[in-house]
Amino acid sequence: MSLGAIYLWEPEVTGKFPNLNESERTAYELYQKHRNTPAKGRKIKDWAEFMLSKVIDDAYSDYFTEETKQWCVNLQKALLADDYAVLELDNFDHIAQGDALYRVFYEAVKETGVGFYEPRFAVWGFSVLQVPDDAVAQVLKSYLKPLSSEQQSFDLDNIEAPRNIKKAEELFQLWCSQHPILKNYELNTFYNRYDFIEPRMCEPDAKTAIASQQRYFLFFNECKNSYYQLYFKLRSFTTSHNINFSFDLTNHFLTPELKEKFGKKLKFRIDENDIRDIARRNSSGSYQLNFDIFFCKWESAYGVKKFFQEFDKFVSFLHKHFSNGHLQSLQAWAYGDALDHVLVQMHWSQELMIIALGLDKDYLEERYQFHQEILTSEKRDSELEYLNNSYQEYLVLMDLVKEAGTALAPYQKRN
């Protein structure tokens, strides 16, 4: 007996009417007895045709993956070539990946009257003979919601967790279209990895991999010769999200001729878990996160609602500091100063780059020596080499920015 298998049989297949504890055994015995019996009726074919017609219906396309649709197509083809009175289906739960296909399954058995045993709800049935009594109607009424062709509405106070990745995509797009800030920017949605700031990271099928179970949402904008990208990757409803805000400042500081001399892009990234609230400390003594997006999973209505609340705060934070194309906030954080109790914890490479763009050679030397001592004491030789090389590059960068006349205004550290 295949554990967890579904069994289907034609009307001519008869056997004892089981009690609840014997329903799976009875279905398996029918299968064993009649597995090589040619079919006289076509109830199993009718069931498969009903399943396929519902799964490929455009009105319900967001419920089913391409793999599920192909499985139904292959099943129908197999029944045409292998016409037996009983059928065993393994791994149906893996194919279904949720309630939608189970809903279609029970609608199909109710419509066709095919004999069946289904282990998830432990139902054995043939026409009106069912264990438990009237089980099909009860499953359809109490456990499996009807499929809906209506578009998902957005009401943050009455939000529902999306049932699949397509609904999640629709929900996020709808929220952005109504957001007071994001509605003014173009949202780019990809099925596979894509990055405007880091083109080398882009997958060639980013726009065509429609069967993907992840989504990449990107806002991209240019202001005062600086490129900005807000990035959100939704990969699972049960895991944390990848969210960051990136800059490409190369054109802001360097002319085309000077870019050739430097040879590297001036890139900067802020991850939401780098943003800390200095008014709050955790048990280890470090500053707590300013945003809790990292823990907002989409598996529940509460998690989705909390995500949008925190993401709204994150977008407002970015808009406040960068919407005008100015970079003074980056300078403050690079010097270790907090703004409204908020501090962005930078990697040393980003910190030194911002200091160099302000032509502060003395403080650049001070911070270089500080990080050099740490990396030396921790014997992180490869990163120490990277630090030494970067420092020399930033000295060159200072000369180029000074020549271009694009340096940041001098910054006076607060403490």
NUBABA-513827 format. One record per residue (C-alpha): residue number from 1; x, y, z; chain; residue in three letters. Coordinates in steps of 0.25 Angstrom, whole numbers, always signed. Example, Ala and Ser with C-alpha at 12.3 -4.5 7.8 and 13.67 -1.06 7.14 Angstrom:
# NUBABA-513827
[pt 1; [+49; -18; +31]; A; ALA]
[pt 2; [+55; -4; +29]; A; SER]
END
This chain:
# NUBABA-513827
[pt 1; [+0; +0; +0]; A; MET]
[pt 2; [+6; +13; -4]; A; SER]
[pt 3; [+5; +22; +8]; A; LEU]
[pt 4; [-3; +35; +6]; A; GLY]
[pt 5; [-8; +31; -8]; A; ALA]
[pt 6; [-21; +35; -15]; A; ILE]
[pt 7; [-29; +23; -21]; A; TYR]
[pt 8; [-40; +25; -32]; A; LEU]
[pt 9; [-49; +14; -38]; A; TRP]
[pt 10; [-60; +12; -48]; A; GLU]
[pt 11; [-75; +8; -44]; A; PRO]
[pt 12; [-73; -6; -48]; A; GLU]
[pt 13; [-62; -8; -37]; A; VAL]
[pt 14; [-70; -12; -25]; A; THR]
[pt 15; [-66; -17; -11]; A; GLY]
[pt 16; [-70; -16; +4]; A; LYS]
[pt 17; [-75; -3; +9]; A; PHE]
[pt 18; [-64; +1; +20]; A; PRO]
[pt 19; [-65; +7; +33]; A; ASN]
[pt 20; [-56; +19; +36]; A; LEU]
[pt 21; [-44; +12; +41]; A; ASN]
[pt 22; [-44; +2; +29]; A; GLU]
[pt 23; [-46; +12; +17]; A; SER]
[pt 24; [-31; +13; +13]; A; GLU]
[pt 25; [-30; -2; +14]; A; ARG]
[pt 26; [-42; -4; +6]; A; THR]
[pt 27; [-38; +5; -5]; A; ALA]
[pt 28; [-24; -1; -6]; A; TYR]
[pt 29; [-31; -15; -7]; A; GLU]
[pt 30; [-40; -10; -18]; A; LEU]
[pt 31; [-27; -5; -26]; A; TYR]
[pt 32; [-20; -18; -24]; A; GLN]
[pt 33; [-31; -27; -28]; A; LYS]
[pt 34; [-35; -18; -41]; A; HIS]
[pt 35; [-22; -12; -45]; A; ARG]
[pt 36; [-21; -19; -58]; A; ASN]
[pt 37; [-36; -19; -60]; A; THR]
[pt 38; [-40; -11; -73]; A; PRO]
[pt 39; [-50; +0; -71]; A; ALA]
[pt 40; [-64; -1; -76]; A; LYS]
[pt 41; [-68; +13; -71]; A; GLY]
[pt 42; [-61; +26; -72]; A; ARG]
[pt 43; [-63; +32; -59]; A; LYS]
[pt 44; [-48; +34; -56]; A; ILE]
[pt 45; [-47; +41; -70]; A; LYS]
[pt 46; [-58; +50; -67]; A; ASP]
[pt 47; [-51; +53; -53]; A; TRP]
[pt 48; [-38; +56; -60]; A; ALA]
[pt 49; [-45; +65; -71]; A; GLU]
[pt 50; [-52; +73; -60]; A; PHE]
[pt 51; [-39; +75; -53]; A; MET]
[pt 52; [-32; +79; -65]; A; LEU]
[pt 53; [-43; +89; -70]; A; SER]
[pt 54; [-43; +96; -56]; A; LYS]
[pt 55; [-27; +96; -55]; A; VAL]
[pt 56; [-25; +103; -68]; A; ILE]
[pt 57; [-36; +112; -67]; A; ASP]
[pt 58; [-31; +126; -69]; A; ASP]
[pt 59; [-40; +131; -58]; A; ALA]
[pt 60; [-33; +123; -48]; A; TYR]
[pt 61; [-19; +124; -54]; A; SER]
[pt 62; [-13; +130; -41]; A; ASP]
[pt 63; [-16; +118; -33]; A; TYR]
[pt 64; [-8; +107; -41]; A; PHE]
[pt 65; [+7; +107; -45]; A; THR]
[pt 66; [+11; +102; -59]; A; GLU]
[pt 67; [+16; +89; -53]; A; GLU]
[pt 68; [+2; +86; -47]; A; THR]
[pt 69; [-5; +89; -60]; A; LYS]
[pt 70; [+5; +80; -68]; A; GLN]
[pt 71; [+3; +69; -57]; A; TRP]
[pt 72; [-12; +70; -61]; A; CYS]
[pt 73; [-9; +69; -76]; A; VAL]
[pt 74; [+0; +58; -74]; A; ASN]
[pt 75; [-10; +50; -65]; A; LEU]
[pt 76; [-21; +52; -76]; A; GLN]
[pt 77; [-11; +47; -87]; A; LYS]
[pt 78; [-7; +35; -78]; A; ALA]
[pt 79; [-22; +31; -76]; A; LEU]
[pt 80; [-24; +31; -91]; A; LEU]
[pt 81; [-13; +21; -93]; A; ALA]
[pt 82; [-15; +13; -80]; A; ASP]
[pt 83; [-30; +10; -79]; A; ASP]
[pt 84; [-32; +2; -66]; A; TYR]
[pt 85; [-43; +2; -56]; A; ALA]
[pt 86; [-35; +7; -44]; A; VAL]
[pt 87; [-24; +18; -42]; A; LEU]
[pt 88; [-14; +20; -32]; A; GLU]
[pt 89; [-8; +34; -30]; A; LEU]
[pt 90; [+4; +36; -22]; A; ASP]
[pt 91; [+9; +49; -16]; A; ASN]
[pt 92; [-3; +57; -19]; A; PHE]
[pt 93; [-1; +66; -7]; A; ASP]
[pt 94; [+13; +70; -13]; A; HIS]
[pt 95; [+6; +73; -26]; A; ILE]
[pt 96; [-5; +81; -20]; A; ALA]
[pt 97; [+4; +90; -11]; A; GLN]
[pt 98; [-8; +96; -4]; A; GLY]
[pt 99; [-24; +95; -4]; A; ASP]
[pt 100; [-27; +99; -18]; A; ALA]
[pt 101; [-25; +86; -25]; A; LEU]
[pt 102; [-32; +79; -13]; A; TYR]
[pt 103; [-44; +88; -16]; A; ARG]
[pt 104; [-44; +84; -30]; A; VAL]
[pt 105; [-42; +69; -27]; A; PHE]
[pt 106; [-54; +69; -18]; A; TYR]
[pt 107; [-62; +77; -28]; A; GLU]
[pt 108; [-59; +67; -39]; A; ALA]
[pt 109; [-63; +55; -30]; A; VAL]
[pt 110; [-76; +61; -27]; A; LYS]
[pt 111; [-78; +65; -41]; A; GLU]
[pt 112; [-75; +51; -47]; A; THR]
[pt 113; [-78; +41; -36]; A; GLY]
[pt 114; [-65; +34; -38]; A; VAL]
[pt 115; [-61; +24; -27]; A; GLY]
[pt 116; [-50; +30; -18]; A; PHE]
[pt 117; [-41; +30; -6]; A; TYR]
[pt 118; [-34; +42; -2]; A; GLU]
[pt 119; [-25; +42; +11]; A; PRO]
[pt 120; [-23; +56; +15]; A; ARG]
[pt 121; [-38; +57; +19]; A; PHE]
[pt 122; [-39; +42; +20]; A; ALA]
[pt 123; [-51; +41; +11]; A; VAL]
[pt 124; [-56; +28; +4]; A; TRP]
[pt 125; [-67; +30; -6]; A; GLY]
[pt 126; [-75; +26; -18]; A; PHE]
[pt 127; [-87; +34; -22]; A; SER]
[pt 128; [-96; +36; -10]; A; VAL]
[pt 129; [-89; +25; -2]; A; LEU]
[pt 130; [-78; +32; +6]; A; GLN]
[pt 131; [-70; +30; +19]; A; VAL]
[pt 132; [-73; +38; +27]; A; PRO]
[pt 133; [-87; +41; +23]; A; ASP]
[pt 134; [-88; +53; +13]; A; ASP]
[pt 135; [-73; +55; +14]; A; ALA]
[pt 136; [-71; +61; +1]; A; VAL]
[pt 137; [-81; +72; +3]; A; ALA]
[pt 138; [-75; +75; +17]; A; GLN]
[pt 139; [-61; +76; +12]; A; VAL]
[pt 140; [-65; +86; +1]; A; LEU]
[pt 141; [-74; +94; +11]; A; LYS]
[pt 142; [-65; +94; +23]; A; SER]
[pt 143; [-50; +92; +19]; A; TYR]
[pt 144; [-48; +97; +5]; A; LEU]
[pt 145; [-51; +110; +0]; A; LYS]
[pt 146; [-57; +112; -14]; A; PRO]
[pt 147; [-48; +117; -24]; A; LEU]
[pt 148; [-50; +132; -27]; A; SER]
[pt 149; [-48; +139; -41]; A; SER]
[pt 150; [-49; +153; -34]; A; GLU]
[pt 151; [-36; +162; -32]; A; GLN]
[pt 152; [-31; +163; -19]; A; GLN]
[pt 153; [-35; +176; -12]; A; SER]
[pt 154; [-26; +184; -2]; A; PHE]
[pt 155; [-31; +187; +12]; A; ASP]
[pt 156; [-19; +187; +22]; A; LEU]
[pt 157; [-29; +186; +34]; A; ASP]
[pt 158; [-35; +173; +27]; A; ASN]
[pt 159; [-24; +168; +19]; A; ILE]
[pt 160; [-22; +153; +16]; A; GLU]
[pt 161; [-9; +145; +15]; A; ALA]
[pt 162; [-7; +142; +0]; A; PRO]
[pt 163; [-10; +128; -5]; A; ARG]
[pt 164; [+1; +127; -15]; A; ASN]
[pt 165; [+13; +135; -21]; A; ILE]
[pt 166; [+4; +141; -32]; A; LYS]
[pt 167; [-6; +147; -21]; A; LYS]
[pt 168; [+6; +152; -13]; A; ALA]
[pt 169; [+11; +159; -26]; A; GLU]
[pt 170; [-3; +165; -28]; A; GLU]
[pt 171; [-4; +170; -14]; A; LEU]
[pt 172; [+9; +177; -13]; A; PHE]
[pt 173; [+7; +184; -26]; A; GLN]
[pt 174; [-7; +188; -22]; A; LEU]
[pt 175; [-1; +194; -9]; A; TRP]
[pt 176; [+10; +201; -16]; A; CYS]
[pt 177; [+0; +207; -26]; A; SER]
[pt 178; [-7; +213; -14]; A; GLN]
[pt 179; [+5; +217; -6]; A; HIS]
[pt 180; [+6; +233; -5]; A; PRO]
[pt 181; [+21; +232; -9]; A; ILE]
[pt 182; [+23; +219; -17]; A; LEU]
[pt 183; [+11; +222; -26]; A; LYS]
[pt 184; [+20; +233; -32]; A; ASN]
[pt 185; [+31; +223; -36]; A; TYR]
[pt 186; [+31; +212; -46]; A; GLU]
[pt 187; [+31; +198; -40]; A; LEU]
[pt 188; [+39; +187; -48]; A; ASN]
[pt 189; [+35; +173; -45]; A; THR]
[pt 190; [+44; +161; -49]; A; PHE]
[pt 191; [+42; +146; -48]; A; TYR]
[pt 192; [+57; +144; -46]; A; ASN]
[pt 193; [+69; +151; -40]; A; ARG]
[pt 194; [+71; +165; -46]; A; TYR]
[pt 195; [+78; +178; -41]; A; ASP]
[pt 196; [+79; +191; -48]; A; PHE]
[pt 197; [+92; +195; -40]; A; ILE]
[pt 198; [+99; +182; -41]; A; GLU]
[pt 199; [+96; +177; -56]; A; PRO]
[pt 200; [+105; +166; -55]; A; ARG]
[pt 201; [+96; +160; -44]; A; MET]
[pt 202; [+84; +159; -54]; A; CYS]
[pt 203; [+79; +146; -59]; A; GLU]
[pt 204; [+76; +145; -74]; A; PRO]
[pt 205; [+62; +139; -71]; A; ASP]
[pt 206; [+58; +150; -61]; A; ALA]
[pt 207; [+45; +154; -69]; A; LYS]
[pt 208; [+41; +141; -75]; A; THR]
[pt 209; [+43; +131; -63]; A; ALA]
[pt 210; [+28; +131; -60]; A; ILE]
[pt 211; [+28; +118; -53]; A; ALA]
[pt 212; [+37; +124; -42]; A; SER]
[pt 213; [+33; +123; -28]; A; GLN]
[pt 214; [+40; +136; -24]; A; GLN]
[pt 215; [+38; +151; -28]; A; ARG]
[pt 216; [+48; +163; -29]; A; TYR]
[pt 217; [+42; +176; -28]; A; PHE]
[pt 218; [+50; +188; -31]; A; LEU]
[pt 219; [+48; +203; -32]; A; PHE]
[pt 220; [+59; +211; -39]; A; PHE]
[pt 221; [+61; +226; -40]; A; ASN]
[pt 222; [+71; +236; -44]; A; GLU]
[pt 223; [+73; +250; -37]; A; CYS]
[pt 224; [+85; +259; -38]; A; LYS]
[pt 225; [+93; +249; -46]; A; ASN]
[pt 226; [+91; +239; -35]; A; SER]
[pt 227; [+84; +226; -37]; A; TYR]
[pt 228; [+75; +220; -26]; A; TYR]
[pt 229; [+69; +206; -25]; A; GLN]
[pt 230; [+60; +201; -15]; A; LEU]
[pt 231; [+60; +186; -15]; A; TYR]
[pt 232; [+51; +175; -9]; A; PHE]
[pt 233; [+52; +160; -12]; A; LYS]
[pt 234; [+40; +152; -8]; A; LEU]
[pt 235; [+45; +137; -8]; A; ARG]
[pt 236; [+36; +130; +2]; A; SER]
[pt 237; [+24; +133; +11]; A; PHE]
[pt 238; [+31; +126; +23]; A; THR]
[pt 239; [+45; +132; +22]; A; THR]
[pt 240; [+50; +146; +24]; A; SER]
[pt 241; [+51; +156; +13]; A; HIS]
[pt 242; [+63; +162; +6]; A; ASN]
[pt 243; [+61; +178; +5]; A; ILE]
[pt 244; [+72; +188; +2]; A; ASN]
[pt 245; [+74; +202; -4]; A; PHE]
[pt 246; [+86; +204; -13]; A; SER]
[pt 247; [+93; +216; -19]; A; PHE]
[pt 248; [+102; +218; -31]; A; ASP]
[pt 249; [+109; +231; -29]; A; LEU]
[pt 250; [+119; +230; -40]; A; THR]
[pt 251; [+113; +241; -49]; A; ASN]
[pt 252; [+110; +250; -38]; A; HIS]
[pt 253; [+125; +252; -34]; A; PHE]
[pt 254; [+133; +248; -46]; A; LEU]
[pt 255; [+133; +253; -61]; A; THR]
[pt 256; [+134; +242; -72]; A; PRO]
[pt 257; [+149; +245; -73]; A; GLU]
[pt 258; [+151; +244; -58]; A; LEU]
[pt 259; [+143; +231; -58]; A; LYS]
[pt 260; [+153; +225; -67]; A; GLU]
[pt 261; [+164; +229; -58]; A; LYS]
[pt 262; [+158; +223; -45]; A; PHE]
[pt 263; [+152; +210; -52]; A; GLY]
[pt 264; [+142; +207; -41]; A; LYS]
[pt 265; [+128; +210; -38]; A; LYS]
[pt 266; [+124; +218; -26]; A; LEU]
[pt 267; [+114; +208; -21]; A; LYS]
[pt 268; [+107; +209; -7]; A; PHE]
[pt 269; [+96; +200; -1]; A; ARG]
[pt 270; [+88; +201; +12]; A; ILE]
[pt 271; [+81; +188; +17]; A; ASP]
[pt 272; [+69; +190; +26]; A; GLU]
[pt 273; [+76; +182; +37]; A; ASN]
[pt 274; [+88; +192; +37]; A; ASP]
[pt 275; [+79; +203; +42]; A; ILE]
[pt 276; [+79; +204; +57]; A; ARG]
[pt 277; [+72; +212; +68]; A; ASP]
[pt 278; [+82; +217; +78]; A; ILE]
[pt 279; [+71; +220; +88]; A; ALA]
[pt 280; [+69; +205; +89]; A; ARG]
[pt 281; [+78; +194; +93]; A; ARG]
[pt 282; [+76; +179; +93]; A; ASN]
[pt 283; [+81; +169; +103]; A; SER]
[pt 284; [+95; +168; +97]; A; SER]
[pt 285; [+97; +183; +98]; A; GLY]
[pt 286; [+96; +186; +83]; A; SER]
[pt 287; [+86; +196; +77]; A; TYR]
[pt 288; [+73; +190; +73]; A; GLN]
[pt 289; [+68; +190; +59]; A; LEU]
[pt 290; [+60; +202; +55]; A; ASN]
[pt 291; [+51; +194; +46]; A; PHE]
[pt 292; [+45; +180; +48]; A; ASP]
[pt 293; [+43; +176; +34]; A; ILE]
[pt 294; [+53; +165; +35]; A; PHE]
[pt 295; [+43; +157; +44]; A; PHE]
[pt 296; [+30; +160; +36]; A; CYS]
[pt 297; [+27; +147; +29]; A; LYS]
[pt 298; [+15; +146; +19]; A; TRP]
[pt 299; [+9; +133; +24]; A; GLU]
[pt 300; [-1; +140; +33]; A; SER]
[pt 301; [-10; +152; +32]; A; ALA]
[pt 302; [-3; +158; +44]; A; TYR]
[pt 303; [+11; +156; +37]; A; GLY]
[pt 304; [+6; +163; +24]; A; VAL]
[pt 305; [+0; +175; +31]; A; LYS]
[pt 306; [+12; +176; +40]; A; LYS]
[pt 307; [+21; +176; +27]; A; PHE]
[pt 308; [+14; +187; +20]; A; PHE]
[pt 309; [+14; +196; +33]; A; GLN]
[pt 310; [+29; +194; +35]; A; GLU]
[pt 311; [+32; +195; +20]; A; PHE]
[pt 312; [+24; +208; +19]; A; ASP]
[pt 313; [+33; +213; +31]; A; LYS]
[pt 314; [+45; +209; +23]; A; PHE]
[pt 315; [+40; +216; +10]; A; VAL]
[pt 316; [+37; +229; +18]; A; SER]
[pt 317; [+51; +228; +24]; A; PHE]
[pt 318; [+58; +227; +11]; A; LEU]
[pt 319; [+49; +238; +5]; A; HIS]
[pt 320; [+53; +247; +16]; A; LYS]
[pt 321; [+68; +246; +15]; A; HIS]
[pt 322; [+70; +244; +0]; A; PHE]
[pt 323; [+58; +249; -9]; A; SER]
[pt 324; [+65; +262; -12]; A; ASN]
[pt 325; [+78; +255; -17]; A; GLY]
[pt 326; [+86; +261; -5]; A; HIS]
[pt 327; [+96; +252; +2]; A; LEU]
[pt 328; [+98; +259; +15]; A; GLN]
[pt 329; [+91; +248; +23]; A; SER]
[pt 330; [+101; +238; +18]; A; LEU]
[pt 331; [+112; +247; +23]; A; GLN]
[pt 332; [+106; +248; +37]; A; ALA]
[pt 333; [+105; +233; +38]; A; TRP]
[pt 334; [+119; +231; +32]; A; ALA]
[pt 335; [+125; +240; +43]; A; TYR]
[pt 336; [+117; +231; +53]; A; GLY]
[pt 337; [+106; +242; +56]; A; ASP]
[pt 338; [+92; +238; +58]; A; ALA]
[pt 339; [+80; +246; +52]; A; LEU]
[pt 340; [+67; +246; +60]; A; ASP]
[pt 341; [+73; +234; +69]; A; HIS]
[pt 342; [+76; +227; +56]; A; VAL]
[pt 343; [+89; +221; +52]; A; LEU]
[pt 344; [+93; +214; +39]; A; VAL]
[pt 345; [+104; +204; +42]; A; GLN]
[pt 346; [+114; +204; +30]; A; MET]
[pt 347; [+124; +194; +26]; A; HIS]
[pt 348; [+138; +201; +26]; A; TRP]
[pt 349; [+139; +201; +11]; A; SER]
[pt 350; [+126; +210; +10]; A; GLN]
[pt 351; [+130; +219; +22]; A; GLU]
[pt 352; [+144; +222; +16]; A; LEU]
[pt 353; [+138; +225; +2]; A; MET]
[pt 354; [+128; +235; +8]; A; ILE]
[pt 355; [+139; +242; +16]; A; ILE]
[pt 356; [+148; +242; +4]; A; ALA]
[pt 357; [+137; +249; -4]; A; LEU]
[pt 358; [+137; +260; +6]; A; GLY]
[pt 359; [+152; +262; +4]; A; LEU]
[pt 360; [+155; +260; +19]; A; ASP]
[pt 361; [+169; +254; +18]; A; LYS]
[pt 362; [+172; +254; +33]; A; ASP]
[pt 363; [+159; +247; +37]; A; TYR]
[pt 364; [+161; +237; +26]; A; LEU]
[pt 365; [+175; +234; +31]; A; GLU]
[pt 366; [+169; +233; +45]; A; GLU]
[pt 367; [+158; +223; +41]; A; ARG]
[pt 368; [+168; +215; +33]; A; TYR]
[pt 369; [+178; +213; +44]; A; GLN]
[pt 370; [+166; +209; +53]; A; PHE]
[pt 371; [+161; +198; +44]; A; HIS]
[pt 372; [+175; +194; +41]; A; GLN]
[pt 373; [+178; +191; +55]; A; GLU]
[pt 374; [+165; +183; +57]; A; ILE]
[pt 375; [+167; +174; +45]; A; LEU]
[pt 376; [+182; +172; +49]; A; THR]
[pt 377; [+179; +168; +63]; A; SER]
[pt 378; [+168; +158; +57]; A; GLU]
[pt 379; [+178; +153; +47]; A; LYS]
[pt 380; [+168; +155; +35]; A; ARG]
[pt 381; [+179; +156; +25]; A; ASP]
[pt 382; [+171; +156; +13]; A; SER]
[pt 383; [+162; +167; +17]; A; GLU]
[pt 384; [+174; +175; +22]; A; LEU]
[pt 385; [+179; +174; +8]; A; GLU]
[pt 386; [+166; +179; +3]; A; TYR]
[pt 387; [+166; +190; +13]; A; LEU]
[pt 388; [+180; +195; +9]; A; ASN]
[pt 389; [+177; +195; -6]; A; ASN]
[pt 390; [+164; +202; -3]; A; SER]
[pt 391; [+171; +213; +5]; A; TYR]
[pt 392; [+181; +215; -7]; A; GLN]
[pt 393; [+169; +216; -17]; A; GLU]
[pt 394; [+162; +226; -8]; A; TYR]
[pt 395; [+174; +235; -8]; A; LEU]
[pt 396; [+173; +235; -23]; A; VAL]
[pt 397; [+158; +237; -22]; A; LEU]
[pt 398; [+160; +250; -14]; A; MET]
[pt 399; [+169; +256; -24]; A; ASP]
[pt 400; [+159; +253; -35]; A; LEU]
[pt 401; [+147; +258; -28]; A; VAL]
[pt 402; [+155; +271; -24]; A; LYS]
[pt 403; [+159; +273; -39]; A; GLU]
[pt 404; [+144; +271; -43]; A; ALA]
[pt 405; [+140; +281; -32]; A; GLY]
[pt 406; [+129; +271; -28]; A; THR]
[pt 407; [+133; +268; -14]; A; ALA]
[pt 408; [+123; +268; -2]; A; LEU]
[pt 409; [+123; +280; +7]; A; ALA]
[pt 410; [+133; +278; +19]; A; PRO]
[pt 411; [+126; +271; +31]; A; TYR]
[pt 412; [+128; +274; +46]; A; GLN]
[pt 413; [+127; +262; +54]; A; LYS]
[pt 414; [+117; +264; +66]; A; ARG]
[pt 415; [+124; +256; +76]; A; ASN]
END
